Amino acid sequence: MRDGVGRGVLVAPDKFKGSLTAAEVAAHVAAGLRRAVPGVAVETLPVADGGDGTVDAAVAAGYERREVTVAGPLGHPVTAAFAVRGDTAVVEMAEASGLRRLPAGTFAPLTASTHGSGELLRAALDTGARTVVLGVGGSATTDGGAGMLTALGARFLDERGEPVGPGGGLADLAEADLTGLDPRLASVELILASDVDNPLTGPHGAAAVYGPQKGASPAEVTLLDDALTRYAAVLAPGLAELPGAGAAGGVGYAALLLGARFRAGIEVMLDVLGFAEALARAGLVITGEGALDEQTLHGKAPAGVAAAARAAGKEVIAVCGRLTLPPETLHRAGITAAYPLTALEPDPATCIAQAGPLLEHVASRIAERHLS
């Protein structure tokens, strides 16, 4: 084996969206490595960047999975999970308020609420958590986190003293009463984990950039941006321009209002998952996600894994479903080589359906080229 690789291989991928969870990707890669090099020391550490799959990654790293019934983005009850270990809780807002909680083909850009995310936070507080990591991403909402704050005890009222609706309803906001907020929030370290640093409003804000992904028409984007502008004016205008305020339809703004500290999602999760300790035991790191493209370079999990591994002097290989980055870009990101499934199977539908076996085949190739 190459010098250093004998100390082990760390397999730390994100999910292949629409195909395999991060844990499944890691398991298939590990199986392929062991098939090619029997006896090789392989450690799996599925990762996430704060969005979909964050709780699953925490559970795979040893956190306890907890489930509660909360309101989904349309108000219907859903079973959502969070993770706990010691006095640290990991809350994934997409578990309660994510696009995947909407019926297929259904969007509700003006009315979807983050109320369930607030219920998840409250459940985390009930465990006695002193540190809460709030992973945001994949949301179905553009309500500025008003629903989340309402679930935590805030009240948002119009000129008649009546509650306003989420999303577009915030355009009628006249008064925000935060006196009823859960007092436990004052003594908890809240960490906002996100891979985006957008402000709340404006051309780079939550509505303009992400509203169309949630089904908002151009007119609805304007309405939502106006509503969020009104919302921020009533609460705390200065927070609206802070990095991360526009994350997850403005949940970032609400978290910052609660005193959260904003950090890049993958950096937070690497800390939470114990990546540094696992990295010290490895000589080669394999990371990846469904598509390695320009978005990967902007705070996505593989880029974070590669940066941390490169800083520790470890070689990094990537696996992916589809690759659009040239070798020189990969090298600048700290990735020696990338192995896309499309090199074996050019049909995307087959790649998705057969991702597991294809990953094992790719991992065997990696073992032959990098472990022999």
C-alpha positions in Angstrom: 0.0 0.0 0.0 1.0 3.6 -0.4 2.8 5.2 2.5 0.2 6.3 5.0 -2.8 4.6 3.4 -2.1 1.5 5.4 -3.4 3.4 8.4 -6.9 3.2 6.9 -9.4 4.8 4.5 -12.0 7.2 5.7 -15.2 7.2 3.6 -17.1 10.4 4.2 -19.6 11.1 1.5 -22.8 13.1 1.4 -26.0 11.6 0.0 -26.7 10.9 -3.7 -29.9 12.9 -3.8 -32.8 10.9 -5.2 -30.9 7.7 -5.0 -28.9 6.8 -1.9 -28.5 8.2 1.6 -25.0 9.2 2.8 -24.9 6.1 4.9 -25.8 3.9 2.0 -23.2 5.6 -0.2 -20.6 5.0 2.5 -21.6 1.4 2.9 -21.4 0.6 -0.8 -18.0 2.3 -1.2 -16.6 0.4 1.8 -17.9 -2.9 0.4 -16.2 -2.2 -2.9 -12.9 -1.3 -1.2 -12.9 -4.5 0.9 -13.7 -6.7 -2.1 -10.7 -5.3 -3.9 -8.3 -5.2 -0.9 -9.4 -7.7 1.7 -8.4 -6.6 5.2 -8.1 -2.9 4.3 -9.1 -0.8 7.3 -12.1 1.2 6.3 -14.0 3.7 8.5 -17.3 5.2 7.3 -18.5 8.6 8.4 -21.5 9.9 6.4 -21.6 13.7 6.3 -24.1 16.4 5.6 -24.0 20.2 5.2 -27.1 21.1 7.3 -29.7 20.3 4.8 -31.5 17.0 4.0 -29.7 14.1 5.7 -28.2 16.0 8.6 -30.0 14.1 11.3 -29.3 10.8 9.6 -25.6 11.7 9.5 -25.6 12.5 13.2 -27.3 9.2 14.0 -24.8 7.3 12.0 -22.1 9.0 14.0 -23.6 7.8 17.3 -26.3 10.3 18.1 -29.6 9.1 19.4 -32.6 9.5 17.0 -35.7 11.1 18.6 -39.0 11.4 16.8 -41.9 13.8 17.5 -45.1 14.7 15.8 -45.1 18.3 14.5 -46.8 20.5 11.9 -45.6 20.1 8.3 -45.3 23.1 6.0 -49.0 23.0 5.2 -50.1 22.4 8.8 -50.7 18.7 8.6 -49.0 16.5 11.2 -45.8 14.8 10.3 -43.3 12.6 12.2 -40.0 14.4 12.3 -36.7 13.4 13.8 -33.8 15.2 15.5 -30.7 13.8 17.1 -29.2 14.0 20.6 -25.9 13.1 22.2 -25.1 14.3 25.7 -26.2 18.0 25.9 -26.0 18.6 22.1 -29.0 18.3 19.8 -29.0 18.4 16.0 -32.2 19.8 14.5 -32.8 19.6 10.7 -35.5 22.0 9.8 -36.2 20.1 6.5 -37.5 17.3 8.7 -40.5 19.4 9.6 -40.6 22.2 6.9 -38.8 20.7 3.9 -40.0 20.5 0.3 -40.1 16.7 0.7 -42.9 17.2 3.2 -45.2 18.6 0.5 -47.4 16.3 -1.6 -45.8 15.5 -5.0 -46.3 18.3 -7.4 -47.7 20.6 -4.7 -46.1 24.0 -3.7 -47.4 26.7 -1.4 -44.9 29.5 -1.6 -47.2 32.1 0.0 -48.5 30.1 2.9 -46.0 27.3 3.8 -44.9 27.7 7.4 -41.9 26.8 9.6 -44.1 26.2 12.6 -43.1 22.6 12.8 -39.4 23.6 12.9 -40.1 25.6 16.0 -41.8 22.6 17.5 -38.7 20.5 16.7 -36.5 23.1 18.5 -38.8 23.0 21.5 -38.5 19.3 21.6 -34.7 19.6 21.5 -34.9 22.0 24.5 -37.1 19.5 26.3 -34.1 17.0 26.3 -32.1 19.5 28.3 -29.8 20.3 25.4 -27.3 23.2 26.0 -26.1 23.3 22.4 -28.5 23.1 19.5 -27.3 22.9 15.9 -30.0 24.1 13.6 -29.3 22.7 10.1 -31.2 24.6 7.4 -31.7 23.8 3.7 -34.3 22.2 1.5 -37.1 24.2 2.9 -40.6 24.6 1.4 -41.0 27.9 3.1 -40.4 31.6 2.7 -41.9 32.9 6.0 -38.7 34.4 7.5 -38.9 31.8 10.2 -42.0 33.6 11.6 -43.8 30.2 12.0 -40.8 28.8 13.9 -40.8 31.8 16.2 -44.6 31.5 16.7 -44.1 27.9 17.9 -41.5 29.1 20.3 -43.9 31.7 21.8 -43.8 34.8 19.6 -46.9 36.6 18.3 -47.2 38.5 15.0 -50.1 40.8 14.7 -51.8 43.1 12.2 -53.2 46.6 12.9 -56.3 45.0 14.4 -54.3 42.9 16.8 -55.1 39.7 14.9 -52.4 37.1 14.0 -51.0 37.4 10.5 -50.4 34.4 8.3 -47.0 33.1 7.3 -45.2 34.0 4.1 -47.2 36.6 2.2 -49.3 37.3 5.3 -46.3 39.1 6.8 -47.0 42.1 4.5 -49.8 43.0 7.0 -47.5 42.8 10.1 -47.9 45.7 12.4 -46.5 44.4 15.7 -44.2 41.6 16.8 -44.5 40.5 20.5 -41.5 38.4 21.5 -42.1 38.5 25.2 -43.5 35.0 25.2 -40.5 33.4 23.7 -39.4 30.2 25.4 -37.0 31.4 28.2 -34.7 28.4 27.7 -33.5 29.9 24.4 -31.6 32.6 26.4 -29.3 30.0 28.0 -28.7 27.7 24.9 -26.0 28.0 22.4 -27.8 28.0 19.0 -25.7 27.4 15.9 -27.1 28.2 12.5 -25.6 25.7 10.1 -26.1 26.6 6.5 -24.3 26.3 3.1 -25.7 29.7 1.9 -24.9 33.2 3.1 -27.7 35.2 1.4 -29.3 38.2 3.1 -33.0 38.1 3.9 -34.3 40.5 1.2 -33.4 42.1 -2.1 -32.1 40.7 -5.3 -29.9 38.1 -3.5 -32.4 37.4 -0.8 -34.5 34.5 0.2 -37.5 35.2 -2.0 -35.6 36.3 -5.1 -33.0 33.5 -5.2 -34.9 30.5 -3.7 -38.6 31.4 -4.1 -38.9 30.1 -7.7 -37.5 26.7 -6.5 -40.5 26.6 -4.1 -43.1 27.3 -6.8 -43.2 31.1 -6.5 -44.1 33.0 -9.7 -42.3 36.4 -10.4 -45.3 38.3 -8.9 -45.2 36.0 -5.8 -41.5 36.5 -5.5 -42.1 40.3 -5.3 -44.9 39.9 -2.8 -42.8 37.6 -0.6 -39.8 40.0 -0.7 -42.0 42.9 0.2 -43.5 40.8 3.1 -40.0 39.9 4.4 -39.0 43.5 4.1 -41.9 44.5 6.3 -41.2 41.7 8.7 -37.6 42.8 9.2 -38.6 46.4 9.5 -40.9 45.5 12.4 -38.4 43.2 14.1 -34.8 44.1 13.6 -33.8 45.7 10.2 -30.1 45.4 10.8 -30.2 41.6 10.9 -31.7 41.3 7.4 -28.3 42.0 5.7 -26.3 39.6 7.8 -24.8 36.5 6.0 -27.2 33.6 6.4 -30.3 35.6 7.1 -31.8 34.5 3.9 -31.1 30.8 4.4 -34.1 28.4 4.2 -36.6 31.1 3.3 -35.5 33.4 6.1 -35.2 30.8 8.9 -31.7 32.1 9.2 -33.0 35.5 10.0 -35.2 34.1 12.8 -32.3 32.1 14.2 -30.0 35.2 14.2 -32.8 37.1 16.0 -32.6 34.3 18.7 -28.9 34.9 19.0 -27.7 32.1 16.9 -24.1 32.0 15.6 -23.9 31.5 11.8 -21.4 28.9 10.6 -20.9 27.1 7.3 -23.0 23.9 7.6 -20.3 21.4 6.6 -17.8 22.9 9.1 -20.4 22.6 11.9 -21.3 19.0 11.0 -17.7 17.9 10.7 -17.2 19.1 14.3 -20.4 17.4 15.4 -19.6 14.1 13.7 -16.0 13.9 15.0 -14.4 14.2 11.6 -11.0 15.4 12.9 -10.6 12.3 15.1 -11.6 10.0 12.2 -9.3 11.9 9.8 -6.3 11.3 12.1 -6.8 7.6 11.7 -6.9 7.7 7.9 -4.3 7.9 5.1 -6.8 8.3 2.3 -10.2 10.0 2.3 -13.1 9.3 -0.1 -15.9 11.8 -0.3 -18.6 12.6 -2.8 -22.2 13.5 -3.6 -24.7 12.9 -6.4 -23.3 15.7 -8.6 -19.9 17.2 -8.4 -20.4 20.6 -10.1 -19.9 24.3 -9.4 -22.4 24.2 -6.5 -20.1 21.7 -4.8 -17.4 24.4 -4.5 -19.7 26.7 -2.6 -20.0 25.2 0.9 -21.2 21.7 -0.1 -20.1 18.7 2.0 -17.4 17.3 -0.4 -15.6 20.6 -0.6 -15.6 20.9 3.2 -14.3 17.4 3.6 -11.6 17.9 1.0 -10.5 21.2 2.5 -10.2 19.7 6.0 -8.4 16.6 4.6 -6.0 18.6 2.5 -5.1 20.8 5.5 -4.2 17.6 7.3 -2.0 16.4 4.4 -4.4 13.6 3.4 -5.1 12.5 -0.2 -8.8 12.9 -1.2 -10.7 10.9 -3.9 -14.3 11.7 -4.8 -17.1 9.6 -6.1 -20.2 11.0 -7.7 -23.1 10.3 -10.0 -22.3 13.1 -12.4 -19.1 15.1 -12.8 -18.9 18.5 -14.5 -15.7 19.9 -12.9 -12.4 19.7 -14.8 -9.4 18.1 -13.2 -7.7 21.4 -12.5 -10.7 22.7 -10.6 -10.9 19.5 -8.6 -7.2 19.8 -7.7 -7.7 23.4 -6.5 -10.4 22.0 -4.2 -8.0 19.4 -2.8 -9.4 16.4 -4.7 -6.9 14.2 -6.5 -9.3 12.5 -8.7 -13.1 12.0 -9.1 -14.9 8.9 -10.3 -18.4 9.5 -11.7 -20.9 6.6 -12.1 -21.7 8.0 -15.6 -18.3 6.8 -16.7 -19.6 3.2 -16.2 -23.2 3.8 -17.1 -24.1 6.8 -19.2 -27.8 6.5 -18.8 -28.8 8.8 -15.8 -31.9 6.7 -14.9 -29.9 3.5 -14.8 -27.2 5.3 -12.7 -29.8 6.3 -10.2 -31.5 2.9 -10.1 -28.2 1.0 -9.9 -26.1 3.5 -7.9 -25.2 1.0 -5.2 -23.6 -1.7 -7.4 -22.0 0.9 -9.6 -20.5 2.5 -6.5 -19.0 -0.8 -5.4 -17.5 -1.2 -8.8 -16.0 2.3 -8.7 -14.7 1.7 -5.2 -12.9 -1.4 -6.4 -11.2 0.7 -9.1 -10.2 3.2 -6.6 -8.7 0.5 -4.4 -6.7 -0.9 -7.3 -5.3 2.5 -8.3 -4.8 4.2 -4.9 -4.3 1.3 -2.4 -2.0 -0.9 -4.3 
